[in-house]
Amino acid sequence: MIVRPKFPVFIDSVVFEFTQPTSSSLHAELQNEEGSICSKLDTVIPKGIMSYHWSGLDHLPYGIYTLVFSQGGEEHKMQMVKRV
């Protein structure tokens, strides 16, 4: 399963899209500019699901974050921006 965030900008949630609808676990972290983990997500994505909505990020201050997500043995990083 290949996962990626739908948009690089978020307000209070991040939407992940999956290119292959197979069952898989997903681990994601949002890190601030200093590298501190601000929020974590650990979930299992059921087979057939094409997107996942990570909500509850409204408490984070506006700014630039690094999204670190992994599935299987692969880890990916992407810059994200929380805006108004």
VEXSE-938031 format. One record per residue: x, y, z of N, C-alpha, C in turn. Coordinates in steps of 0.05 Angstrom, whole numbers, plus 5000, padded with zeros to 4 digits. Each point is the difference from the previous one (the first is absolute). Last residue first. Layout:
XYZXYZXYZ/...
***
This chain:
491255835179497550105013497749894984/509049424996499250274995497450075014/508949274993497450045013499450294997/506649314941499550275011497250005013/508449244970497250075001499850285012/507749254953499450255014497150064998/504649015001498850204982499550255017/504648904998499750265013499050204980/500548845018499950234982499750255017/502648855006499450255014500350234980/498748835004500750244986499250255016/498449035017502750085008500850274987/489949795016501949794995502750095010/495550824995498449764997501849784992/500251115038501249754992497949784999/502251175007498249785001501449754989/501151095033501549764997498149775002/499951124984498449765003501849774994/501951045033500949784984498249765007/498151125005500449755013501249804980/497551145018501149794983500649755016/492250755028502849994994500849774981/492150325082500550034971503050004995/496249465085500450284991500550004970/494149225049502750074992500250294991/491849525025501550115022502850094993/493849544940499350295003501650135023/499349064962502550154999499650305004/493749204991500950075027502650145001/497449264921498950255011501150055028/501549414906501350035026499150275011/496349294921499850275010501250015029/500949354905499750005029500250295009/498149344903500950245014499549975030/498049294939501750164982501050265012/496548935029499850285007502050154982/499349045000497950134985499750305005/504149355075500149954971497750144987/503350415093498849764990500249984969/506750485073498250074978498849744988/504350305099499949804980497950084979/506350635071497549884993500449784980/504750865061500549724995497349874995/504751065012497849834991501049724996/503051035052500549734989497549864992/504751065024497749834999500849744987/506550655022497750155009497449835000/511549905004497549874991497750155012/509850454978498449885021497449884988/507050524952500149705000498549875022/500750964973502249925018500349695000/492950434952502550074988502449935016/491449405016500350284996502750064988/494149084986502250125015500250304994/492949094992500450284992502150125018/497648934969500750205020500150274987/496148894982500750274991500650185024/497948914962501050165022500850274989/493849074971501050264993500950145025/497348944955500250185023501350264991/493749324937502750075009499950175025/494049454913500250055028502950055008/496750264901500549765016500250075029/498250524907498249955022500549735015/506150754943499449714998498349945025/502850884988499849924972499349714996/497750795079501449754995499649914971/499750965067498949854978501749754996/497850765085501949824986498449864978/498750955060498749784986502149854985/499350695091501649924977498649764988/496950905068500249714994501749964976/497850875035499649845025500149704995/503450634934498950185020499649865026/507049874909497849915016499150215019/506649734905499050215018497749895015/504249524930502250065017499350225021/493449214954500850284997502450055018/496949114992498550114977501050294995/506449235043498050195008498750134975/503748994998500950274998497950195010/503148864984498450205014501450274995/499548904962501550254999498150225012/500948875007498350235000501850255000/
***
